[in-house]
Amino acid sequence: QVQLVESGGGLVQAGGSLRLSCVASGSIFRINAMGWYRQAPGKQRELVAAVTSDGSTNYADSVKGRFTISRGDAKTTVYLQMNSLKPEDTAVYYCNADLYSGPGRMNYWGKGTLVTVSS
């Protein structure tokens, strides 16, 4: 069974920084991509940033230049460095992984970590 566990959320003032971490564990054969999504109250979940197995990255326009996604050396960890945070970045941030495990290729989600940016 595969688990994704996020950490690093919290309360920060506008203009501040936070670093989110996500660790994937379990019977993992290959990770195709990992990413971060967020869901603000009353809004749909949206992609924030993603990184593929070859290191390619993709960002939402709203976070380009402020957020950076990266992988750990073991490739089962993904980070999201968030700088110049804005109140509109307030949301629950979810880690996502597209990977091969025992049942085959599946998409997994973490339980989320809350980021609150005060003005």
QUIPEFEN-V700783 format. One record per backbone hydrogen bond with DSSP energy under -0.5 kcal/mol. CO is the residue of the C=O (numbers start at 1). NH is the residue of the N-H. If there is no record, write none. Layout:
co=(CO;CO)
nh=(NH;NH)
This chain:
co=(3;4;4;5;7;10;12;13;15;16;18;20;21;22;23;25;26;27;27;30;30;32;33;34;35;36;36;37;38;39;40;46;48;49;50;51;52;56;58;60;60;63;63;66;68;70;72;76;77;78;79;80;80;81;81;82;85;86;87;91;91;92;92;93;94;95;96;97;97;98;98;99;99;100;100;101;104;106;108;113;114;115;116;116;118)
nh=(25;6;111;23;21;116;118;16;84;85;82;80;7;78;5;3;28;29;102;32;100;53;98;51;96;48;49;94;46;92;43;38;60;36;58;34;55;52;50;63;64;66;67;83;81;79;75;24;72;22;70;20;82;68;83;18;15;89;90;93;115;39;94;113;37;110;35;99;108;32;33;101;106;29;30;104;101;99;97;93;10;91;12;118;14)
